[in-house]
């Protein structure tokens, strides 16, 4: 069953799905299955680590169920820190990671047409 997207003023639809996040920065790694609000722009990862706002990181979103598992690898930075975890903004998304994120959002949103409109209307996400 598909999870609900969060409706608000945000630029992109966000979906909640069961995936693993591995985030690496400052010689340390944070691994979490508590991932939510996945979008084309970022993700929220539950867990505690002492990284501060602006910390540059490497993010691996692991989709199990495939052999081998799909690893969506992007660069990002800590955008927000809460008691629950950290919000990460994607700063570099390669073409393969873009395609996986695009499909991940489309396949897990309740409104794929809305999500597709968001992709098509955003200048920074247009394919050349």
N, C-alpha and C positions, 0 to 999 in steps of 0.2 A: 504494500500500500504506500502511495506517495505521501510524503510529509508536506505540510502546508508551508507555503512561502510566507514571509513576513511582509505585510503591506504597510508601506509608509512612504516617506518622501525620498527614499534612497534612490541612487542613480541606477542600480541594478537589482534584479530579483535575487533573493537569497534563499537557499534551500538548506534543510537540515537532513543530513544523511549519515549513515554509519561508515566512517572511514577512519584511518589511522593518520595522525600527523606526526612527523618527525621534524623538529625545528632545531637548527644548529646555529650557534653564535658564540663568540667569545670562547671557543674551545670547549663548549659544553653542548649537550643535546637534551632536548625535552621531547618525550614521546607521550602521546595522548590519544585515547579513543574518544575523548569528549570534544568532538568537533561540531560546531554549528555555524549557521550564517555563512555558508560557502557562497561566494559570488564570483563574478569575473574580476572583481576589484580586490577581494581579500577574504579572510576567514577569521573566525574566533576559535581559539584553542584553549580548552580548560586545562588548568594546572598552574602550579606556582613555580616561578623561577625569578631570580632577581635582576632581570634585564630591565633597562629603563627605556623611556620613550626615545624613539629614533634609532634604537639598536638595529643594525643591519643584520640580516639573517638569511639562511638558506632554508627553504620550506619544501618538504616532501609530503605530498598527500598520497597515501597508499590505498589503492582500490583492490581489495582482495577478491577472490572469486575467479580470477583469471590465472592462467599459468603461463608465464610468470605474472605476479601481481603488477598492475599498472602503477607507475610512479610518476605523479605529476610534480615535476621539479621546477620551482620558481624562486626568484629572489624577492626579498621583502624587507620590511622594517616594522618594528613595534610601533603601532599607532595609538594604542590605548592599553592601560594596565588596570585590571580590577581585582577584587578579591577572588573572583572565579577563575581568571586566566588572562590571556592577552589577545588583543585584536591585532591582526597582521595585515598590512597593506601590501599588495603585490606591486613591486617596482620594476621587475623584469620578467616577462612571460614569453618564452620561446614559442614558435609556431606549433610544435607538437603539444606542449602544455596548454596552449590556447585552445586547440581542438578538443583536448580532453575536458577542459573546464567548460567549454561551450556545450559539449554533449552531456556532461554531468548535470549542468543546470537545466538544460532542456528536458532530460529524461526524468528529473526529480521534482519539477515544478508542477503545480496544479494549473498553470496558465502558460503553456509553451508559446502561444502566439504573442503574449505580452513580452515574454523574455526575448523572443526573436526580434520583436520591434525594438527593444532596448539595444540589442547588439547592432542592428542595422542603423539606428539613429545616432550611435555614439561614434564620433569622428575618430577617436583614438583606437577603435577596434575594427575599423574597416580593413578588409583585405585589399592588397594592391594587386 
